[in-house]
Amino acid sequence: MNKNELRLLLEDWNFWTKEQRTGISRERYLAKLNSLVQTNFVVAVTGSRRSGKSFIMRQMAKKLIADGLEPKNILFVNFEDPSFPARKDAAFLDEIFDAFYQYIAPDKQPTIFFDEIHEVAGFEKWIRKAHELQKARMIISGSNAHLLSPDLATIMTGRHLDVTVFPLSFREFLRFQGVEIKNSAEAFLNKPELNKWLYQYLEFGAFPEVVLKNEKKEILYRYFEDIITHDLLQRYKISKIQELRALVRFYMSNISSLITFKSITRSMKLSINSVGNYSGYLEEAYLLFLVKRFDYKTKEQEKSPRKVYAIDTGLCNVIGFRFSENLGKLAENAVFLSLKRRQAGDFGMEIYYWKDEAHREVDFVIKNGLKVNELIQVCWNVDDEKTKAREIRSLLKAMREFKLNKAIVVTGEYEASETLEGKSIEYIPLGKWLLLNEDLDAGRIDNSLPL
């Protein structure tokens, strides 16, 4: 590919001669990127496929231009462009950089966006060299499995900062629907309207394209195939294709449930080593998360069952089970994802579940530093007195163990507060809790205050 052909391809992705489609702004990520791009670090944008990384990077480029940076000082490259050579290596990065300087002629240190950089073999050493020579400010993106590979972690130690992108939060989802929420209290004034959107959020999930398009199930099936093909089969050279698909369907049908690798091997034609390896690949691809049981002893944590959650409830509904029959599990998964978004901005935060010897269980234990400071139980329907009593017994036991005086039960619609055994329990509907937790994530409310 000669430099003139390369220039024409690069023009398709850049703001040099035309406006680019940037979609609906995701302000939280833009603010984070804007602060990090000012530092002397490579910024690595990670997260699941189709979570919106590319659009957020384009939005950042547009913001830099709006703030006064000339378009000629920005280079944006998407390495999944099918017009690029099938085999791309570090020499190809040199060709791109040379063509940029020859035809566009930046007049100051440029800011470069390398989207899906994992498509380039050996990109890690090129990025490090360019960083050390201060050739550019760099923002790179890719799936977590590729971008944060052991090679990159070793080569770029101390030289890169990460931004993890998730599918839309509930507040972002509402904004994509044209519903602007200035503050949490405003949303609660129209509860039926909020619940209508909440059910859609749980049923079809929160991938940006799915939220905006009508062909939601078709798009979700395509995403599933893309993740299986590009992030798993091709990356890890997996030969047992049907077994991998069966494992993914098993996990997607058992979100919010306790699992062990040994129990999975009994129902599938996979060895325990294969189950362990494949599960690790699924986590690295951001398709699912396996949460450990809380225990002060690491050995006990490791041998206990894990609790499984998915990156998106919409994927669960098209790949795993029926929506209407599993609202409780979907709600718990939504709570987990909201906590993960908060954790991405709070590096001291750890998420566990709790279970004692009497099999009393609490869904989420939040630890910061050496102290557990939050307990969250998810109970979709508290009208059943036996169910409610069981959930509260577990919660009270955990509150005594961790010496906490308050805890939260996230419900479908029930809202109340009560004091039992001197302990305060707040029942908060899921839609309200999701917005409040996002406020907490953004620092708009104090975690020490009652919700």
Summary of the structure (lengths in Angstrom):
residues: 451
radius of gyration: 23.2
end to end distance: 59.5
largest distance: 75.9
contacts: 1427
relative contact order: 0.09
helix: 49%
strand: 19%
